[in-house]
Amino acid sequence: YSSESVTNQAFWLGFSEMFAGLEWFEGYLERLAHVTKQDVWACAQRYLHPSQRTVGFYRPRKENGHG
């Protein structure tokens, strides 16, 4: 939904022109549609190793007896 408004469309056109070009922007949805579950799985297996992950926990601060 980020490209529904004219302003956001202009942003994405300019942004894509900085690193790739108009052709990249125009073909983005078609290329995205060709990505399969197997493609995502293969990429995850290649790059997302358990030994390289960082796990963090957010804990609320106790202020005034709340939290």
C-alpha positions as CSV (number, residue, x, y, z in Angstrom):
1,Y,0.0,0.0,0.0
2,S,3.0,2.3,0.2
3,S,2.7,3.4,-3.4
4,E,-1.0,4.2,-3.5
5,S,-0.7,7.9,-3.2
6,V,0.9,10.1,-5.8
7,T,3.4,11.3,-3.3
8,N,4.5,7.8,-2.4
9,Q,4.6,6.8,-6.1
10,A,7.0,9.7,-6.7
11,F,9.1,8.7,-3.8
12,W,9.5,5.1,-5.1
13,L,10.2,6.3,-8.6
14,G,13.0,8.6,-7.3
15,F,14.3,6.0,-4.9
16,S,14.6,3.3,-7.5
17,E,16.3,5.6,-9.9
18,M,19.0,6.2,-7.3
19,F,20.1,2.6,-7.2
20,A,18.8,0.8,-10.2
21,G,16.6,2.7,-12.7
22,L,13.0,3.0,-13.8
23,E,13.1,-0.5,-15.3
24,W,13.6,-1.9,-11.8
25,F,10.6,-0.1,-10.5
26,E,8.4,-1.1,-13.4
27,G,9.3,-4.8,-13.2
28,Y,9.3,-5.1,-9.4
29,L,5.8,-6.6,-8.9
30,E,6.3,-9.1,-11.7
31,R,9.7,-10.2,-10.3
32,L,8.2,-10.4,-6.8
33,A,5.4,-12.6,-8.1
34,H,7.9,-15.2,-9.4
35,V,9.5,-15.7,-5.9
36,T,8.4,-19.1,-4.6
37,K,8.3,-20.6,-1.1
38,Q,11.2,-22.7,-2.1
39,D,13.2,-19.6,-3.0
40,V,12.6,-18.0,0.4
41,W,13.4,-21.3,2.1
42,A,16.7,-21.7,0.2
43,C,17.7,-18.1,1.0
44,A,16.8,-18.6,4.7
45,Q,18.9,-21.8,4.9
46,R,21.8,-20.0,3.3
47,Y,21.9,-16.8,5.3
48,L,19.9,-17.3,8.6
49,H,22.2,-19.6,10.6
50,P,21.3,-20.1,14.3
51,S,24.9,-19.4,15.3
52,Q,24.7,-15.9,13.8
53,R,21.5,-14.8,15.3
54,T,21.0,-12.2,18.0
55,V,18.2,-12.6,20.5
56,G,17.0,-9.7,22.6
57,F,14.3,-9.2,25.1
58,Y,12.3,-6.1,25.8
59,R,11.3,-5.7,29.4
60,P,9.3,-2.7,30.6
61,R,10.8,-0.5,33.2
62,K,8.9,-0.4,36.5
63,E,8.0,3.2,37.1
64,N,5.7,4.2,40.0
65,G,4.8,0.6,40.7
66,H,3.4,0.1,37.2
67,G,4.8,-2.0,34.3
